[in-house]
Amino acid sequence: MSDIEERLQALSMRQPLVPHRRYKFSGPNEARTVRLARDWVASLLELLGRSQLAETARLCTSEAVTNAHVHTRASVLAVEVAVTDARVFVFVRDDAVDSRMPLPGEVPEAPPTQEGGRGLRIIAACAEGWNVMPGCGRDKTVWFSLAESQVAL
């Protein structure tokens, strides 16, 4: 079982999790990769018949990839989408941990006037579940899940 498969299994305690499909995207750590990643995730969900989740996924993906772009010196940003019958999981991985990385499940404080710090708050508010997971080396993954039963934005 791969690392992602183990993480997926651990995330779904309500029902057995068997991803029917997995898709991967990666790009250089550049500002335009944020748009490419969010459009790729939304288009993928539209093509898979999950259009009710596409806009929420677009927003959360944009926030997670922007977070990795702005706060790390990673050379590559990777996005993986795993699809089950009831849920969609999106994983955003970078290969350079920021020294200020939040603890798993921690939502950093961000005053409304502060330019940064609201991305994880947006993900926490919109997604069914989410977390930050440190990897084995210098990498980390921000993931979120969306359920078929969620109301679209």
C-alpha positions in Angstrom: 0.0 0.0 0.0 1.5 3.4 -1.0 1.8 6.3 1.4 -1.1 8.1 -0.3 -3.3 5.0 -0.1 -2.5 4.7 3.6 -3.4 8.3 4.2 -6.6 7.9 2.3 -7.5 4.9 4.3 -6.8 6.7 7.6 -9.0 9.7 6.5 -12.2 7.8 5.9 -13.4 6.2 9.1 -17.1 6.3 8.2 -16.9 3.8 5.3 -14.3 1.8 3.5 -12.4 3.9 1.2 -11.6 2.5 -2.2 -10.5 5.2 -4.7 -12.0 4.4 -8.0 -9.7 6.8 -9.8 -6.6 8.8 -9.0 -5.2 11.8 -11.0 -2.0 13.7 -10.6 -0.9 17.1 -11.7 2.5 18.8 -11.0 4.0 22.1 -12.0 6.8 24.5 -11.2 6.5 26.7 -8.1 5.3 29.7 -10.1 2.3 32.0 -9.7 0.7 30.6 -12.9 0.7 27.1 -11.5 -2.0 28.1 -9.0 -4.4 28.9 -11.8 -3.4 25.8 -13.8 -3.9 23.6 -10.7 -7.3 25.0 -9.7 -8.6 24.9 -13.2 -7.3 21.3 -13.7 -9.1 20.1 -10.5 -12.4 21.9 -11.4 -12.3 20.6 -15.0 -11.5 17.1 -13.8 -14.5 17.0 -11.5 -16.7 18.4 -14.2 -15.6 15.6 -16.5 -16.1 13.0 -13.8 -19.7 14.1 -13.3 -19.0 15.8 -9.9 -19.8 19.3 -11.1 -21.6 20.1 -7.8 -18.2 20.0 -6.1 -16.2 21.8 -8.8 -16.4 25.3 -7.5 -15.7 24.4 -3.9 -12.7 22.3 -5.1 -11.5 25.2 -7.3 -11.5 27.6 -4.3 -9.9 25.1 -1.8 -7.3 24.0 -4.4 -6.4 27.6 -5.2 -5.9 28.4 -1.5 -3.8 25.3 -0.8 -1.5 25.7 -3.9 -1.2 29.5 -3.2 -0.1 28.6 0.3 2.6 26.3 -1.0 3.7 28.8 -3.6 3.9 31.7 -1.3 5.3 30.0 1.9 7.8 27.5 0.5 10.8 27.4 -1.8 9.7 24.1 -3.3 10.7 23.7 -6.9 7.6 21.6 -7.7 4.0 21.7 -6.5 2.0 18.5 -6.9 -1.7 18.0 -6.7 -3.4 14.6 -6.5 -7.1 13.9 -6.7 -8.6 10.6 -5.4 -12.2 9.9 -6.1 -14.5 7.5 -4.3 -18.2 6.9 -4.6 -19.1 9.5 -1.9 -16.0 11.8 -1.7 -13.3 13.6 -3.5 -9.9 14.1 -1.8 -7.4 16.7 -3.0 -3.8 16.5 -1.8 -1.4 19.4 -2.4 2.2 18.5 -1.7 5.3 20.6 -1.7 8.8 19.5 -1.0 10.0 22.3 1.3 8.5 22.6 4.7 8.2 26.2 6.0 9.5 26.7 9.5 6.1 28.2 10.3 4.1 25.2 9.1 0.9 24.8 11.2 0.4 21.7 13.3 -2.0 19.2 11.8 -5.5 20.6 12.2 -4.3 24.0 13.4 -5.9 27.0 11.7 -3.6 30.0 12.1 -4.9 33.2 13.4 -5.3 35.9 10.7 -6.6 39.4 11.3 -8.9 40.6 8.5 -6.3 43.3 7.6 -3.4 40.9 7.3 -2.6 40.0 3.7 -1.8 36.3 4.3 -3.0 33.6 6.7 -6.6 33.2 5.5 -6.1 30.2 3.1 -6.3 27.4 5.7 -9.3 29.2 7.3 -11.1 29.2 3.9 -10.3 25.5 3.4 -11.5 24.6 6.9 -14.8 26.5 6.3 -15.5 25.0 2.9 -14.3 21.4 3.0 -15.9 18.4 4.7 -12.5 17.6 6.2 -8.9 18.8 5.9 -5.5 18.7 7.5 -1.8 19.4 7.1 0.5 16.3 7.2 4.3 16.5 7.4 6.0 14.0 5.1 9.0 11.8 5.6 11.5 14.4 4.5 11.1 18.1 4.0 7.8 17.8 2.4 4.2 18.4 3.6 0.8 17.8 2.2 -2.3 19.9 2.7 -5.4 17.8 2.0 -9.1 18.4 2.0 -12.1 16.3 1.2 -15.5 17.2 -0.3 -18.6 15.0 0.0 -21.3 14.5 -2.5 -23.8 15.7 0.1 -22.1 19.1 0.5 -23.9 22.2 -0.7 -22.0 24.0 -3.4 -20.7 27.5 -2.8 
